[in-house]
Amino acid sequence: MSLHPLPLPAAELLLDPAFLNRAEAGALLTELTREVPWQQQPIRLFGRDIMQPRLTAWYGDPAATYQYSGLRLEPLPWTATLQQLRQRVEAATGARFNSVLLNLYRTGQDSMGYHADDEPKLGPAPVIASLTLGATRTFRLKPRPGLDAGALSLPLTSGSLLLMRGPTQQNWLHALPKTARPVGPRLNLTFRWVGLDL
């Protein structure tokens, strides 16, 4: 399959629900869960430090540092597996990426609150490609104040590739909420281009 647009106003959102087949996605989930040096770091929210409700890792080109919520991330060097994934995602999206943030949601209680990927180093119209491995979780988008539009709930299955570009981050917030139902681990890779510290 290939990327096809989703009907979301004031945004450019495209989805390929079968970018990777089930077997390949499962093998990558096993490999990356085992080999990535996962960290759980504190972030600053509303003036206080809390532990992120998920595990993370940051890979990229040597100068691709990234900051959000009080964290400064220094990139780990690309592994052969992540480099190959980057090339495949670039070919599918027509975009260039110099970094990837990996998020491991261990259970349904690991989550991500509403936010936008709108840090200055990402530029005014970031292109972010999000690859899902493992359990299906519901990705939610809601409009920022002033945009007359309804929310969107999008179940992202293993092997799916979601592309956010254009004005999406300016107009929409997104989240991965907790779920009470029993689910296995989900690994999410968000490829992006950050301005370089030279």
NORQUI-V714622 format. One record per backbone hydrogen bond with DSSP energy under -1.0 kcal/mol. NH is the residue of the N-H (numbers start at 1). CO is the residue of the C=O. E is the energy in kcal/mol with one decimal. If there is no record, write none. Layout:
BEGIN
NH_CO_E / NH_CO_E
END
This chain:
BEGIN
4_15_-1.8 / 6_13_-3.0 / 8_6_-1.7 / 14_163_-2.5 / 15_4_-2.5 / 16_161_-2.6 / 20_159_-1.9 / 25_21_-2.6 / 26_22_-2.3 / 27_23_-2.2 / 28_24_-2.3 / 29_25_-2.2 / 30_26_-2.0 / 31_27_-2.4 / 32_28_-2.9 / 33_29_-2.2 / 34_30_-1.6 / 35_31_-2.3 / 36_32_-2.2 / 38_36_-1.8 / 39_56_-1.9 / 43_50_-3.0 / 44_69_-2.8 / 45_48_-2.8 / 48_45_-1.7 / 50_43_-2.6 / 52_41_-2.1 / 54_52_-1.5 / 55_104_-2.2 / 56_39_-2.9 / 57_102_-1.6 / 59_100_-2.3 / 60_76_-2.3 / 61_98_-2.5 / 64_61_-2.1 / 65_63_-2.0 / 66_73_-1.8 / 68_71_-1.4 / 71_68_-2.5 / 73_66_-3.8 / 76_58_-2.6 / 83_79_-2.6 / 84_80_-2.0 / 85_81_-2.2 / 86_82_-2.6 / 87_83_-2.1 / 88_84_-2.1 / 89_85_-2.7 / 90_86_-2.7 / 91_87_-2.1 / 92_88_-1.9 / 93_89_-2.0 / 94_90_-2.4 / 98_192_-1.5 / 99_192_-1.3 / 100_59_-2.6 / 101_190_-2.1 / 102_57_-3.1 / 103_188_-2.7 / 104_55_-3.1 / 105_186_-3.2 / 110_107_-1.4 / 111_53_-1.5 / 112_176_-2.5 / 115_174_-1.6 / 118_116_-1.7 / 122_119_-2.2 / 123_120_-1.8 / 128_164_-3.0 / 129_191_-2.0 / 130_162_-3.6 / 131_189_-3.0 / 132_160_-2.2 / 133_187_-2.7 / 135_185_-2.4 / 137_156_-1.2 / 139_154_-2.8 / 140_175_-2.6 / 141_152_-2.7 / 142_173_-2.4 / 144_171_-2.7 / 147_144_-2.0 / 149_147_-1.5 / 152_141_-2.6 / 154_139_-3.0 / 156_137_-2.6 / 159_132_-3.5 / 160_157_-2.0 / 161_16_-2.7 / 162_130_-2.8 / 163_14_-3.2 / 164_128_-3.0 / 165_12_-2.3 / 168_165_-1.5 / 171_167_-1.6 / 172_168_-2.0 / 173_142_-2.8 / 174_115_-3.0 / 175_140_-2.2 / 176_112_-2.5 / 179_108_-2.3 / 186_105_-2.3 / 187_133_-3.2 / 188_103_-2.8 / 189_131_-2.6 / 190_101_-2.7 / 191_129_-2.9 / 192_99_-2.2 / 195_121_-2.3 / 197_63_-2.1
END
